[in-house]
Amino acid sequence: MSTIETSKKIRALTLKCIGSLGSGHVGGSLSIADVLAVLYDNHMNVNPAQPDMPGRDRLVLSKGHAGPALYATLCYKGFFPEDWLLTLNKLGTRLPSHCNMLLTPGVDMTAGSLGQGLSCACGLATASKLAGDNATIYAIVGDGELQEGQNWCAMMYASDKKLDNLVVFVDKNGLQIDGTTEDVMDIGDIANKFRAFGFDTVSINGHDHEAIDKAITNAVAHKGSPSCIILNTIKGKGVSFYETMGAGVHSTTCNAEQLEKALLELQ
């Protein structure tokens, strides 16, 4: 199956997962489906039969509200059965609304408050360097999340320690819960800021699978400094009526009618 088909499957499973509750973080989950498809189909050294495999690549989903997209991906790759998706954030679930590494096979880091995940990724990258296991540590952060100062402390550390096994994706969709990132607190030229902090940085179309694949390949091959791939994305990507909702799609309904319409578009 091509990564395009994988991304459609991830989006469909994501919406079924959120649809089991009737609402949730639709927008930011759909916007990262493409990078997850390319990453897990083509690059991640992981084993669903041994989720805690030593030396495996790891992903830190710092924008933890997009957990349903990661759950959909892990389910699709065989880490757990599909019926788990229908238990999202329910009593006794192993799929809480924000990812928990102690509950879900394939989740490598628990998602805390926004802004903390990159620091965790730096820790994992440092540990991998010390172990000499050749793992690559990936992190996905949101553009609104970069308003949190802890990210910039983590960037200084990653650059100073030459964590060239760290690849950071920025899901740059320009929207957050209260409006546009520009209106809430403009963070300016993200690419040049990452470069200034010592990251080898590229900015690409976050829905172009060939561009994503090439950027990941180059980032993993790059030595001497951490890498950043800025993904220019559309919040709610893949479903027409979600794409046009603006900031309202951050957390919104996914009722039975909406789910049916969305799944038809994703066929």
Solvent accessible surface area in square Angstrom, and as a share of the most:
residue,aa,sasa,rsa
1,M,162,0.72
2,S,61,0.40
3,T,23,0.13
4,I,85,0.43
5,E,76,0.34
6,T,2,0.01
7,S,3,0.02
8,K,64,0.27
9,K,77,0.33
10,I,0,0.00
11,R,12,0.04
12,A,16,0.12
13,L,2,0.01
14,T,1,0.01
15,L,0,0.00
16,K,67,0.28
17,C,0,0.00
18,I,1,0.00
19,G,19,0.19
20,S,31,0.20
21,L,78,0.39
22,G,26,0.25
23,S,52,0.33
24,G,17,0.16
25,H,49,0.22
26,V,0,0.00
27,G,0,0.00
28,G,1,0.01
29,S,0,0.00
30,L,1,0.00
31,S,1,0.01
32,I,0,0.00
33,A,1,0.01
34,D,7,0.04
35,V,1,0.01
36,L,0,0.00
37,A,0,0.00
38,V,1,0.00
39,L,0,0.00
40,Y,12,0.05
41,D,47,0.24
42,N,79,0.41
43,H,46,0.21
44,M,17,0.08
45,N,82,0.42
46,V,39,0.22
47,N,51,0.26
48,P,48,0.30
49,A,95,0.73
50,Q,76,0.34
51,P,44,0.28
52,D,102,0.53
53,M,38,0.17
54,P,109,0.69
55,G,19,0.18
56,R,32,0.12
57,D,11,0.06
58,R,41,0.15
59,L,4,0.02
60,V,2,0.01
61,L,4,0.02
62,S,4,0.02
63,K,6,0.03
64,G,0,0.00
65,H,20,0.09
66,A,0,0.00
67,G,0,0.00
68,P,6,0.04
69,A,0,0.00
70,L,4,0.02
71,Y,0,0.00
72,A,0,0.00
73,T,1,0.00
74,L,0,0.00
75,C,14,0.08
76,Y,63,0.24
77,K,63,0.27
78,G,50,0.48
79,F,16,0.07
80,F,13,0.05
81,P,73,0.46
82,E,84,0.38
83,D,92,0.47
84,W,54,0.19
85,L,2,0.01
86,L,97,0.48
87,T,49,0.29
88,L,5,0.03
89,N,81,0.41
90,K,84,0.36
91,L,191,0.95
92,G,75,0.72
93,T,22,0.13
94,R,109,0.40
95,L,0,0.00
96,P,27,0.17
97,S,43,0.27
98,H,68,0.30
99,C,1,0.01
100,N,41,0.21
101,M,86,0.38
102,L,154,0.77
103,L,64,0.32
104,T,4,0.02
105,P,30,0.19
106,G,12,0.12
107,V,10,0.06
108,D,12,0.06
109,M,39,0.17
110,T,56,0.33
111,A,13,0.10
112,G,41,0.39
113,S,76,0.49
114,L,78,0.39
115,G,2,0.01
116,Q,77,0.34
117,G,8,0.08
118,L,0,0.00
119,S,38,0.25
120,C,44,0.26
121,A,0,0.00
122,C,5,0.03
123,G,40,0.38
124,L,34,0.17
125,A,0,0.00
126,T,36,0.21
127,A,54,0.42
128,S,6,0.04
129,K,93,0.39
130,L,150,0.75
131,A,76,0.59
132,G,54,0.52
133,D,46,0.24
134,N,146,0.75
135,A,3,0.02
136,T,15,0.09
137,I,0,0.00
138,Y,2,0.01
139,A,0,0.00
140,I,0,0.00
141,V,0,0.00
142,G,10,0.09
143,D,5,0.02
144,G,11,0.11
145,E,7,0.03
146,L,1,0.00
147,Q,36,0.16
148,E,84,0.38
149,G,47,0.45
150,Q,77,0.34
151,N,0,0.00
152,W,44,0.15
153,C,78,0.47
154,A,6,0.04
155,M,0,0.00
156,M,112,0.50
157,Y,81,0.31
158,A,0,0.00
159,S,31,0.20
160,D,98,0.51
161,K,106,0.45
162,K,126,0.53
163,L,4,0.02
164,D,22,0.11
165,N,21,0.11
166,L,0,0.00
167,V,1,0.00
168,V,0,0.00
169,F,0,0.00
170,V,0,0.00
171,D,0,0.00
172,K,75,0.32
173,N,23,0.12
174,G,26,0.25
175,L,36,0.18
176,Q,28,0.13
177,I,113,0.58
178,D,116,0.60
179,G,17,0.16
180,T,52,0.30
181,T,15,0.09
182,E,122,0.55
183,D,117,0.61
184,V,62,0.36
185,M,104,0.46
186,D,90,0.47
187,I,17,0.09
188,G,44,0.42
189,D,78,0.41
190,I,6,0.03
191,A,14,0.11
192,N,83,0.43
193,K,80,0.34
194,F,0,0.00
195,R,113,0.41
196,A,87,0.68
197,F,59,0.25
198,G,30,0.29
199,F,8,0.03
200,D,63,0.33
201,T,12,0.07
202,V,65,0.37
203,S,62,0.40
204,I,28,0.14
205,N,84,0.43
206,G,1,0.01
207,H,30,0.13
208,D,59,0.30
209,H,18,0.08
210,E,147,0.66
211,A,26,0.20
212,I,0,0.00
213,D,44,0.23
214,K,136,0.57
215,A,9,0.07
216,I,0,0.00
217,T,71,0.41
218,N,82,0.42
219,A,6,0.05
220,V,55,0.32
221,A,69,0.53
222,H,53,0.24
223,K,144,0.61
224,G,39,0.37
225,S,23,0.15
226,P,0,0.00
227,S,2,0.01
228,C,1,0.01
229,I,1,0.01
230,I,3,0.01
231,L,1,0.00
232,N,58,0.30
233,T,13,0.07
234,I,78,0.39
235,K,11,0.04
236,G,0,0.00
237,K,56,0.24
238,G,25,0.24
239,V,0,0.00
240,S,63,0.40
241,F,56,0.23
242,Y,0,0.00
243,E,57,0.26
244,T,117,0.68
245,M,75,0.34
246,G,28,0.27
247,A,26,0.20
248,G,43,0.41
249,V,1,0.00
250,H,20,0.09
251,S,59,0.38
252,T,19,0.11
253,T,67,0.39
254,C,0,0.00
255,N,71,0.36
256,A,85,0.66
257,E,109,0.49
258,Q,39,0.17
259,L,35,0.17
260,E,112,0.50
261,K,106,0.45
262,A,0,0.00
263,L,45,0.22
264,L,109,0.54
265,E,81,0.36
266,L,16,0.08
267,Q,158,0.70
